[in-house]
Amino acid sequence: MTSRSPWTSSPAAPASPPAHSCACGARRRATPHQWVLTVRIDHARELLEATTLSVEQIADQTGLGSSTNFRARFRDSLDTTPTAYRRMCRRSGAGG
């Protein structure tokens, strides 16, 4: 069994975590925290579009913690609430 790096899905990545963090931030002009938050919000958007999961379930599945925190981070990122985003997607025909 090969060991996996917590930073990548590849076996034993040669870059150290700090080097990976710097490269990630430099490419995207974002801190590692901002990058993780963006990935989580993108996943939440996919779940809102394609499932009927509750906001609480999506908050849990995306690692955003409480539904209150999820709503706040979602609104900060997209200037709308998760519920309003889902409604908009359903009206436009996107999602399941």
DSSP file (Angstrom, degrees, kcal/mol; ACC not computed):
  #  RESIDUE AA STRUCTURE BP1 BP2  ACC     N-H-->O    O-->H-N    N-H-->O    O-->H-N    TCO  KAPPA ALPHA  PHI   PSI    X-CA   Y-CA   Z-CA
    1    1 A M              0   0    0      0, 0.0     2,-0.3     0, 0.0     0, 0.0   0.000 360.0 360.0 360.0 130.2    0.0    0.0    0.0
    2    2 A T        -     0   0    0      1,-0.1     2,-0.2     9,-0.0     0, 0.0  -0.648 360.0-115.4 -90.5 147.6    1.4    3.4   -0.9
    3    3 A S        -     0   0    0     -2,-0.3     9,-2.1     8,-0.0     2,-0.4  -0.547  27.4-142.1 -79.7 148.3    1.1    6.4    1.3
    4    4 A R  B     -A   11   0A   0      7,-0.3     5,-0.1    -2,-0.2     6,-0.0  -0.881  11.0-124.6-111.9 142.0   -1.0    9.3    0.1
    5    5 A S    >   -     0   0    0      5,-1.2     3,-0.6    -2,-0.4     5,-0.0  -0.623  12.9-135.9 -79.2 140.8   -0.3   12.9    0.6
    6    6 A P  T 3  S+     0   0    0      0, 0.0    -1,-0.1     0, 0.0     3,-0.1   0.606 104.5  57.5 -70.3  -7.9   -3.0   14.9    2.3
    7    7 A W  T 3  S+     0   0    0      8,-0.1     2,-0.3     3,-0.1     9,-0.0   0.689 115.8  17.4 -96.0 -21.4   -2.3   17.6   -0.3
    8    8 A T    <   -     0   0    0     -3,-0.6     5,-0.1     2,-0.2    -3,-0.1  -0.888  68.5-120.9-141.8 171.4   -2.9   15.6   -3.5
    9    9 A S  S    S+     0   0    0     -2,-0.3     3,-0.1    -5,-0.1    -1,-0.0   0.448  84.8  98.3 -92.4  -1.7   -4.5   12.4   -4.6
   10   10 A S  S >  S-     0   0    0      1,-0.1    -5,-1.2    -6,-0.0     3,-0.6  -0.568  88.8 -92.6 -86.0 151.1   -1.2   11.1   -5.9
   11   11 A P  B 3  S-A    4   0A   0      0, 0.0    -7,-0.3     0, 0.0    -1,-0.1  -0.377  94.6 -19.9 -61.5 135.2    1.0    8.7   -3.9
   12   12 A A  T 3  S-     0   0    0     -9,-2.1    -8,-0.1     1,-0.1    -3,-0.0   0.802  80.0-143.3  33.3  70.5    3.6   10.5   -1.7
   13   13 A A    <   -     0   0    0     -3,-0.6    -1,-0.1     1,-0.1    -6,-0.1  -0.328   4.4-137.3 -60.5 138.7    3.8   13.8   -3.5
   14   14 A P  S    S+     0   0    0      0, 0.0     2,-0.2     0, 0.0    -1,-0.1   0.757  77.5  89.0 -73.7 -24.2    7.3   15.2   -3.5
   15   15 A A  S    S-     0   0    0      1,-0.1    -8,-0.1     4,-0.1    -2,-0.1  -0.522  78.8-125.1 -77.2 139.1    6.2   18.8   -2.6
   16   16 A S     >  -     0   0    0     -2,-0.2     4,-2.5     1,-0.1     5,-0.2  -0.422  28.6-105.9 -74.4 158.1    6.1   19.7    1.0
   17   17 A P  H  > S+     0   0    0      0, 0.0     4,-2.7     0, 0.0     5,-0.2   0.907 120.5  50.5 -53.6 -45.4    2.7   21.2    2.3
   18   18 A P  H  > S+     0   0    0      0, 0.0     4,-2.4     0, 0.0     5,-0.2   0.912 111.0  48.7 -61.8 -38.5    4.2   24.7    2.5
   19   19 A A  H  > S+     0   0    0      2,-0.2     4,-2.4     1,-0.2     5,-0.2   0.921 112.7  48.1 -65.2 -42.0    5.5   24.6   -1.1
   20   20 A H  H  X S+     0   0    0     -4,-2.5     4,-2.6     1,-0.2    -1,-0.2   0.916 111.2  51.0 -62.9 -43.2    2.2   23.3   -2.3
   21   21 A S  H  X S+     0   0    0     -4,-2.7     4,-2.4    -5,-0.2    -2,-0.2   0.910 111.3  47.3 -62.1 -42.8    0.3   26.0   -0.4
   22   22 A C  H  X S+     0   0    0     -4,-2.4     4,-2.5     2,-0.2    -1,-0.2   0.925 113.0  48.0 -65.7 -43.8    2.5   28.7   -1.9
   23   23 A A  H  X S+     0   0    0     -4,-2.4     4,-2.3     2,-0.2     5,-0.2   0.911 112.2  50.1 -63.2 -41.7    2.2   27.4   -5.4
   24   24 A C  H  X S+     0   0    0     -4,-2.6     4,-2.0     1,-0.2     6,-0.3   0.938 113.8  44.5 -62.6 -47.3   -1.5   27.1   -5.1
   25   25 A G  H  X>S+     0   0    0     -4,-2.4     4,-1.6     1,-0.2     5,-0.9   0.866 112.5  51.8 -66.3 -37.0   -1.9   30.7   -3.8
   26   26 A A  H  <5S+     0   0    0     -4,-2.5    -1,-0.2     2,-0.2    -2,-0.2   0.911 112.1  45.5 -68.2 -41.4    0.5   32.1   -6.4
   27   27 A R  H  <5S+     0   0    0     -4,-2.3    -2,-0.2     1,-0.2    -1,-0.2   0.900 126.5  29.0 -67.9 -40.2   -1.4   30.5   -9.3
   28   28 A R  H  <5S-     0   0    0     -4,-2.0    -1,-0.2     2,-0.2    -2,-0.2   0.496  98.7-127.0-100.8  -5.0   -4.8   31.5   -8.1
   29   29 A R  T  <5S+     0   0    0     -4,-1.6     2,-0.3     1,-0.2    -3,-0.2   0.899  75.3 111.1  55.1  41.9   -3.9   34.6   -6.2
   30   30 A A  S   <S-     0   0    0     -5,-0.9    -1,-0.2    -6,-0.3    -2,-0.2  -0.973  72.3-111.3-140.1 153.0   -5.7   33.2   -3.2
   31   31 A T     >  -     0   0    0     -2,-0.3     4,-2.4    -3,-0.1     5,-0.2  -0.405  39.1-105.9 -74.2 161.7   -4.7   31.9    0.2
   32   32 A P  H  > S+     0   0    0      0, 0.0     4,-2.5     0, 0.0     5,-0.2   0.888 123.7  53.7 -55.8 -38.2   -5.0   28.1    0.8
   33   33 A H  H  > S+     0   0    0      1,-0.2     4,-2.5     2,-0.2     5,-0.2   0.924 108.7  47.9 -62.3 -44.5   -8.1   28.9    2.9
   34   34 A Q  H  > S+     0   0    0      2,-0.2     4,-2.4     1,-0.2    -1,-0.2   0.891 111.0  51.6 -64.0 -38.8   -9.7   30.9    0.1
   35   35 A W  H  X S+     0   0    0     -4,-2.4     4,-2.2     2,-0.2    -2,-0.2   0.932 110.8  47.2 -63.8 -45.9   -9.0   28.1   -2.3
   36   36 A V  H  X S+     0   0    0     -4,-2.5     4,-2.4     1,-0.2    -2,-0.2   0.914 111.7  51.4 -62.0 -42.9  -10.6   25.4   -0.1
   37   37 A L  H  X S+     0   0    0     -4,-2.5     4,-2.6     1,-0.2    -1,-0.2   0.906 109.0  51.0 -61.2 -41.6  -13.6   27.7    0.5
   38   38 A T  H  X S+     0   0    0     -4,-2.4     4,-2.5     2,-0.2    -1,-0.2   0.914 109.9  49.3 -62.1 -43.3  -14.0   28.1   -3.3
   39   39 A V  H  X S+     0   0    0     -4,-2.2     4,-2.2     2,-0.2    -2,-0.2   0.911 112.5  48.5 -62.1 -42.6  -13.9   24.4   -3.8
   40   40 A R  H  X S+     0   0    0     -4,-2.4     4,-2.4     2,-0.2    -2,-0.2   0.906 111.9  48.0 -65.8 -42.0  -16.5   23.8   -1.1
   41   41 A I  H  X S+     0   0    0     -4,-2.6     4,-2.5     2,-0.2    -2,-0.2   0.901 110.6  52.2 -65.9 -40.6  -18.8   26.5   -2.5
   42   42 A D  H  X S+     0   0    0     -4,-2.5     4,-2.0     2,-0.2    -2,-0.2   0.913 110.9  47.5 -61.1 -42.0  -18.5   25.0   -6.0
   43   43 A H  H  X S+     0   0    0     -4,-2.2     4,-2.3     2,-0.2    -2,-0.2   0.905 110.3  52.6 -65.5 -40.7  -19.4   21.6   -4.6
   44   44 A A  H  X S+     0   0    0     -4,-2.4     4,-2.7     1,-0.2    -2,-0.2   0.903 106.9  53.0 -61.2 -41.3  -22.4   23.1   -2.7
   45   45 A R  H  X S+     0   0    0     -4,-2.5     4,-2.2     1,-0.2    -1,-0.2   0.924 108.4  50.1 -59.9 -44.3  -23.6   24.8   -6.0
   46   46 A E  H  X S+     0   0    0     -4,-2.0     4,-2.3     1,-0.2    -2,-0.2   0.918 112.0  47.5 -59.8 -44.0  -23.5   21.4   -7.7
   47   47 A L  H  X S+     0   0    0     -4,-2.3     4,-2.0     1,-0.2     6,-0.3   0.891 110.9  51.1 -66.1 -39.5  -25.5   19.8   -4.9
   48   48 A L  H  < S+     0   0    0     -4,-2.7    -1,-0.2     1,-0.2    -2,-0.2   0.880 115.1  43.7 -64.2 -37.2  -28.0   22.6   -4.9
   49   49 A E  H  < S+     0   0    0     -4,-2.2    47,-1.2    -5,-0.2    -2,-0.2   0.867 124.6  30.7 -73.7 -37.6  -28.5   22.2   -8.7
   50   50 A A  H  < S+     0   0    0     -4,-2.3     2,-0.3    45,-0.3    -2,-0.2   0.525 114.9  44.9-107.6  -7.6  -28.6   18.4   -8.8
   51   51 A T     <  -     0   0    0     -4,-2.0    45,-0.1    -5,-0.2     0, 0.0  -0.783  63.2-132.5-131.4 173.6  -30.1   17.2   -5.5
   52   52 A T        +     0   0    0     -2,-0.3    -4,-0.1    44,-0.1    -5,-0.0   0.086  57.3 141.8-109.9  20.1  -33.0   17.9   -3.1
   53   53 A L        -     0   0    0     -6,-0.3    -2,-0.1     1,-0.1     2,-0.0  -0.275  55.6-109.3 -59.0 146.3  -30.6   17.7   -0.1
   54   54 A S     >  -     0   0    0      1,-0.1     4,-2.4     4,-0.0     5,-0.2  -0.296  25.5-108.6 -71.9 163.2  -31.5   20.3    2.6
   55   55 A V  H  > S+     0   0    0      1,-0.2     4,-2.6     2,-0.2     5,-0.2   0.882 122.2  53.9 -58.5 -39.3  -29.2   23.2    3.3
   56   56 A E  H  > S+     0   0    0      2,-0.2     4,-1.9     1,-0.2    -1,-0.2   0.911 108.8  47.6 -62.7 -43.5  -28.1   21.5    6.5
   57   57 A Q  H  > S+     0   0    0      2,-0.2     4,-2.7     1,-0.2    -2,-0.2   0.897 112.7  48.7 -65.9 -40.3  -27.2   18.3    4.7
   58   58 A I  H  X S+     0   0    0     -4,-2.4     4,-2.1     2,-0.2     6,-0.3   0.908 108.3  53.9 -66.6 -41.6  -25.2   20.3    2.1
   59   59 A A  H  X>S+     0   0    0     -4,-2.6     5,-1.8     1,-0.2     6,-0.8   0.918 113.1  44.3 -56.4 -43.7  -23.4   22.2    4.8
   60   60 A D  H ><5S+     0   0    0     -4,-1.9     3,-0.9     1,-0.2    -2,-0.2   0.929 113.5  48.9 -67.6 -46.5  -22.4   18.9    6.3
   61   61 A Q  H 3<5S+     0   0    0     -4,-2.7    -1,-0.2     1,-0.2    -2,-0.2   0.768 113.1  47.2 -68.5 -26.2  -21.4   17.2    3.1
   62   62 A T  H 3<5S-     0   0    0     -4,-2.1    -1,-0.2    -5,-0.2    -2,-0.2   0.495 111.0-116.3 -94.7  -3.7  -19.3   20.2    1.9
   63   63 A G  T <<5S+     0   0    0     -3,-0.9    -3,-0.2    -4,-0.5    -4,-0.1   0.685  77.9 126.5  79.4  17.1  -17.4   20.6    5.2
   64   64 A L      < -     0   0    0     -5,-1.8     2,-0.4    -6,-0.3    -4,-0.2   0.374  59.7-144.1 -90.6   5.8  -18.8   24.1    5.8
   65   65 A G        +     0   0    0     -6,-0.8    -1,-0.3    -5,-0.2    -2,-0.1  -0.536  60.6  26.7  79.0-126.8  -20.1   23.1    9.2
   66   66 A S  S  > S-     0   0    0     -2,-0.4     4,-2.6     1,-0.1     5,-0.2  -0.269  75.8-118.2 -73.5 158.1  -23.4   24.6   10.4
   67   67 A S  H  > S+     0   0    0      1,-0.2     4,-2.8     2,-0.2     5,-0.2   0.836 116.3  57.7 -64.4 -30.8  -26.1   25.7    8.0
   68   68 A T  H  > S+     0   0    0      2,-0.2     4,-2.1     1,-0.2    -1,-0.2   0.937 109.1  43.6 -64.0 -46.7  -25.6   29.3    9.4
   69   69 A N  H  > S+     0   0    0      2,-0.2     4,-2.8     1,-0.2     5,-0.3   0.915 113.5  52.4 -64.4 -42.9  -21.9   29.3    8.4
   70   70 A F  H  X S+     0   0    0     -4,-2.6     4,-2.8     1,-0.2     5,-0.2   0.942 109.8  48.0 -58.4 -49.2  -22.8   27.7    5.0
   71   71 A R  H  X S+     0   0    0     -4,-2.8     4,-2.5     1,-0.2    -1,-0.2   0.909 113.4  48.1 -58.9 -42.9  -25.4   30.4    4.3
   72   72 A A  H  X S+     0   0    0     -4,-2.1     4,-2.4     2,-0.2    -2,-0.2   0.932 114.5  44.2 -65.5 -46.5  -23.0   33.2    5.3
   73   73 A R  H  X S+     0   0    0     -4,-2.8     4,-2.0     2,-0.2    -2,-0.2   0.893 114.3  50.6 -65.7 -39.7  -20.1   31.9    3.2
   74   74 A F  H  X S+     0   0    0     -4,-2.8     4,-2.8    -5,-0.3     6,-0.4   0.931 112.5  46.0 -62.8 -46.2  -22.4   31.2    0.2
   75   75 A R  H  X S+     0   0    0     -4,-2.5     4,-2.2    -5,-0.2    -2,-0.2   0.897 111.1  52.7 -65.0 -40.4  -23.8   34.7    0.3
   76   76 A D  H  < S+     0   0    0     -4,-2.4    -1,-0.2    -5,-0.2    -2,-0.2   0.883 116.9  39.8 -60.0 -38.2  -20.4   36.2    0.7
   77   77 A S  H  < S+     0   0    0     -4,-2.0    -2,-0.2    -5,-0.2    -1,-0.2   0.868 132.7  18.7 -80.5 -38.5  -19.2   34.3   -2.4
   78   78 A L  H  < S-     0   0    0     -4,-2.8    -3,-0.2     2,-0.3    -2,-0.2   0.394  91.3-122.7-120.8   1.5  -22.2   34.6   -4.7
   79   79 A D  S  < S+     0   0    0     -4,-2.2     2,-0.3    -5,-0.3    -4,-0.2   0.812  85.2  79.0  57.8  31.9  -24.3   37.5   -3.4
   80   80 A T  S    S-     0   0    0     -6,-0.4    -2,-0.3    -9,-0.1    -1,-0.2  -0.969  82.4-103.3-156.0 163.8  -27.3   35.2   -2.9
   81   81 A T     >  -     0   0    0     -2,-0.3     4,-2.5     1,-0.1     5,-0.2  -0.513  32.4-113.3 -87.1 160.3  -28.6   32.6   -0.5
   82   82 A P  H  > S+     0   0    0      0, 0.0     4,-2.5     0, 0.0     5,-0.2   0.905 118.1  50.2 -57.7 -41.6  -28.4   28.8   -1.1
   83   83 A T  H  > S+     0   0    0      2,-0.2     4,-2.3     1,-0.2     5,-0.1   0.913 111.6  46.7 -65.2 -43.3  -32.2   28.6   -1.3
   84   84 A A  H  > S+     0   0    0      2,-0.2     4,-2.4     1,-0.2    -1,-0.2   0.882 111.5  52.4 -66.0 -37.6  -32.5   31.5   -3.8
   85   85 A Y  H  X S+     0   0    0     -4,-2.5     4,-2.3     2,-0.2    -2,-0.2   0.930 109.8  48.3 -62.7 -45.2  -29.7   30.0   -5.9
   86   86 A R  H  X S+     0   0    0     -4,-2.5     4,-2.4     2,-0.2    -2,-0.2   0.920 111.4  50.4 -61.1 -44.3  -31.5   26.6   -6.0
   87   87 A R  H  X S+     0   0    0     -4,-2.3     4,-2.3     1,-0.2    -1,-0.2   0.918 109.9  50.4 -59.1 -44.8  -34.8   28.4   -7.0
   88   88 A M  H  X S+     0   0    0     -4,-2.4     4,-1.9     1,-0.2    -1,-0.2   0.904 110.9  49.2 -61.3 -42.3  -33.0   30.3   -9.8
   89   89 A C  H  X>S+     0   0    0     -4,-2.3     5,-2.0     1,-0.2     4,-0.6   0.885 110.2  50.5 -65.6 -39.1  -31.5   27.0  -11.1
   90   90 A R  H ><5S+     0   0    0     -4,-2.4     3,-0.7     1,-0.2    -1,-0.2   0.904 110.5  49.6 -66.6 -40.5  -34.8   25.3  -11.1
   91   91 A R  H 3<5S+     0   0    0     -4,-2.3    -1,-0.2     1,-0.2    -2,-0.2   0.871 111.5  48.8 -64.9 -36.5  -36.5   28.1  -13.0
   92   92 A S  H 3<5S-     0   0    0     -4,-1.9    -1,-0.2    -5,-0.2    -2,-0.2   0.527 117.8-112.0 -84.2  -3.6  -33.7   28.1  -15.6
   93   93 A G  T <<5S+     0   0    0     -3,-0.7    -3,-0.2    -4,-0.6     2,-0.1   0.504  71.1 136.4  89.8   4.0  -34.0   24.4  -16.0
   94   94 A A      < +     0   0    0     -5,-2.0    -1,-0.3    -6,-0.2    -2,-0.1  -0.450  48.0  23.4 -80.0 157.9  -30.6   23.5  -14.5
   95   95 A G              0   0    0      1,-0.2   -45,-0.3    -2,-0.1   -46,-0.1  -0.216 360.0 360.0  85.4-173.4  -30.1   20.6  -12.1
   96   96 A G              0   0    0    -47,-1.2    -1,-0.2   -45,-0.1   -46,-0.1   0.443 360.0 360.0 -77.3 360.0  -32.0   17.4  -11.5
